[in-house]
Amino acid sequence: MHRMVVLAVTLPAALATAAGAPAADLADPARRAELVQMLRHDCGACHGLTLKGGLGPSLEPQALAGRDAGELGYVIQNGRRGTPMPPWRGLLSDDEARWIAELLKRGVSR
């Protein structure tokens, strides 16, 4: 049920990106701002609005220490079977997922 709520919130905006649009330009400040907004709100719905944990684990840098950004990007793209973590593939490019993972490892400023 929760997965459906998260997807219902993100799907309309994400479909515009996923519907055959070229890969996002991560040098574009507007796209980076969209990804941070998604991270804070959509990811924050499960991982806590401060990303300190909730239904999902903490996404703070100290909690992600020792985790490779590529591995985290893979989880973002493919979800985690047996958990509420949905796959975001089709809504994010691999580069965007990796960028989010690297941002999380550095810390998301408020």
For each residue, the residues with C-beta under 8 A, 3 or more apart:
1: 4 5
2: 5 6 46 55 84
3: 6 7 84 86
4: 1 7 8
5: 1 2 8 9 45
6: 2 3 9 10 42 45 46 86
7: 3 4 10 11 86
8: 4 5 11
9: 5 6 41 42 45
10: 6 7 13 14 38 42 91
11: 7 8 14 15 91
12: 15 16
13: 10 16 17 34
14: 10 11 17 18 91 92
15: 11 12 18 19
16: 12 13 19 21
17: 13 14 21 24 91 92
18: 14 15 21 90 91
19: 15 16
20:
21: 16 17 18 24
22:
23: 93 95
24: 17 21 28 31 93 95 96
25: 28 31
26: 31 32 95 96 99
27:
28: 24 25 31 32
29: 32 33
30: 33 34
31: 24 25 26 28 34 35
32: 26 28 29 35 36 99
33: 29 30 36 37
34: 13 30 31 37 38
35: 31 32 38 39 92 96 99 100 103
36: 32 33 39 40 103 108
37: 33 34 40 41
38: 10 34 35 41 42 43
39: 35 36 42 43 44 51 100 103 104 108
40: 36 37 43 44 49 51 108
41: 9 37 38 44 45
42: 6 9 10 38 39 45
43: 38 39 40 46 47 51 56 59
44: 39 40 41 47 48 49 50 51
45: 5 6 9 41 42
46: 2 6 43 54 55 56 84 85
47: 43 44 51 52 53 54 55 56 57 58 59
48: 44 51 52 53 54 56 58
49: 40 44
50: 44
51: 39 40 43 44 47 48 58 59 60 104 108
52: 47 48 58 60
53: 47 48 56 57 58 59 63
54: 46 47 48
55: 2 46 47 84
56: 43 46 47 48 53 59 83 84 85
57: 47 53 63
58: 47 48 51 52 53 62 63
59: 43 47 51 53 56 63 64 104
60: 51 52 63 64 107
61: 64 65 104 105 106 107
62: 58 65
63: 53 57 58 59 60
64: 59 60 61 67 72 104 105
65: 61 62
66:
67: 64 71 72 105
68: 71 72
69: 72 73 98 101 102 105
70: 73 74 98 101
71: 67 68 74 75
72: 64 67 68 69 75 76 101 104 105
73: 69 70 76 77 94 97 98 100 101
74: 70 71 77 78 97
75: 71 72 78 79 80 85
76: 72 73 88 92 97 100 101
77: 73 74 87 88 89 92 94 97
78: 74 75 87 89
79: 75 83 85 86 87 88
80: 75 83 85
81:
82:
83: 56 79 80
84: 2 3 46 55 56
85: 46 56 75 79 80
86: 3 6 7 79
87: 77 78 79 90
88: 76 77 79 91 92 97
89: 77 78 92
90: 18 87
91: 10 11 14 17 18 88
92: 14 17 35 76 77 88 89 96 97 100
93: 23 24 96 97
94: 73 77 97 98
95: 23 24 26 98 99
96: 24 26 35 92 93 99 100
97: 73 74 76 77 88 92 93 94 100 101
98: 69 70 73 94 95 101 102
99: 26 32 35 95 96 102 103
100: 35 39 73 76 92 96 97 103 104
101: 69 70 72 73 76 97 98 104 105
102: 69 98 99 105 106
103: 35 36 39 99 100 106 107 108
104: 39 51 59 61 64 72 100 101 107 108
105: 61 64 67 69 72 101 102
106: 61 102 103
107: 60 61 103 104
108: 36 39 40 51 103 104
109:
110:
